[in-house]
Amino acid sequence: MQKKIEIYVAIDTGSVEEAKLLITKLKPNLCGIKIGKELFTLGGPQIVKWVQDLGFKVFLDLKFHDIPNTVQRACYVSAELGVSILNVHALGGIKMMKAAKEGVNSSKSNAKIIAVTMLTSHDQKSLHEIGIKQTMEEQVLRLAMNAAKSNLDGIVCSALDIKSMKQSLPKEFLFVTPGIRLENVKADDQKRISTPKNATESGSNILVIGRPITTSNNPERKLNEIIESIED
């Protein structure tokens, strides 16, 4: 690979103690930690600092989506926590995303700010249910281009979406891919999934992997297996 692929392990647990136990089974030279809504609600900024003190980079996955002024302030205080990545929802529109970028820029942080396009739990049927008439590919591309126009650093999207739109986006744009599953595994609530190898070959820069690692008897070994599968 020409470019090193980063992995962030998604820690979604029912308690801070369980999260801490799981995180101590991983190593910061192998991965970063994604802190989402559940863990942040349980542990607040303190859990972010605890993770950082262990040497891990943090992806704060709160998907801000509100009026521009609120999102600007939320992104500012998130960036001030020293996280490496934070995100907003692209459905909030260009004005909101520009405000989010301004919030990060006004902080002392070098955090990357990215936009969620369509959740990997969505498929064409659910898109129609919420009143979006375009195809999934058209919708994701529109949102991705809006994120680029807003000067964001990249997007969160399914690996299945990257090839069809990469040429329409800035060269240094980041593609952050959740919905990563291993071979021969049932898709559960994620509908647009990809293996680690296929995701990186499609152009993903950062993989967000949760259950395949966190439900393993040996999370560090499973993480190493995934890294080896990508580098083969």
Residue, then its C-alpha position, 0 to 999 in steps of 0.5 A: m500500500q502506498k498510504k498507511i491505513e489507520i484503524y479506529v476500534a469502535i467501543d460501544t459498551g453499556s458501562v465505562e468500566e467495561a469500555k476501559l477493560l476492553i480498551t486496555k486489551l488494545k495498543p495505541n501503536l495499532c489503532g485509535i479509539k472511536i468514542g460514540k454517543e453511548l460511551f460519551t454519554l456515559g463517560g463524558p469528556q473524562i473518558v476522552k482524556w482517559v483514552q488519550d492518556l493511554g496514548f490512543k488517538v480519539f475519533l469523537d463520533l457524535k454526528f452533530h446536526d443542528i443549527p449552524n451556531t450550535v454546531q460551530r460551538a459544539c465542534y469548537v469544544s470537541a476540538e479543544l478536547g484534543v481529539s484527532i477526528l470529529n464529525v457532523h452529519a452532511l444532511g445539515g447542509i453546507k451552511m452548517m458544515k462551514a460553521a462546523k469547520e469554523g468552530v474547529n479552525s478557531s480551536k487550538s486543535n489540528a483535528k480533522i472534521i468529516a461529514v457522515t453521508m448516509l449511514t451504512s444501516h441505510d439501503q435504497k428502501s429506507l432512503h425512499e421511506i424518508g422521502i429521498k428519491q435519488t439513488m443511494e449513489e446519487q445521494v451519497l455523492r451529493l452529500a460528499m460534494n457538499a462536504a468538500k464545498s464546505n472545506l471539510d477534510g473528508i466523509v464517512c461512507s460505505a466502502l461500496d460508495i467510494k469508487s464511483m465518486k472518488q474522482s469528483l472529490p479533492k485528492e487529499f479527501l479522507f474516506v472513513t469507512p464503518g460497516i467493516r465485517l469479516e468474511n462469512v459473517k452475517a451483516d446484522d444491522q449494517k446493510r452496506i458492509s465490506t471486508p477490511k481488504n475490500a475497503t482499503e482496495s476501494g480507497s478507504n483511508i481509515l477503517v472503523i471496526g467494532r464488533p469483529i474486534t470487540t466481541s473477540n476473545n482476544p481483541e489485540r490478536k484479532l486486530n493484528e489479523i485484520i492488519e495482516s489481511i490488509e497488508d497481504 
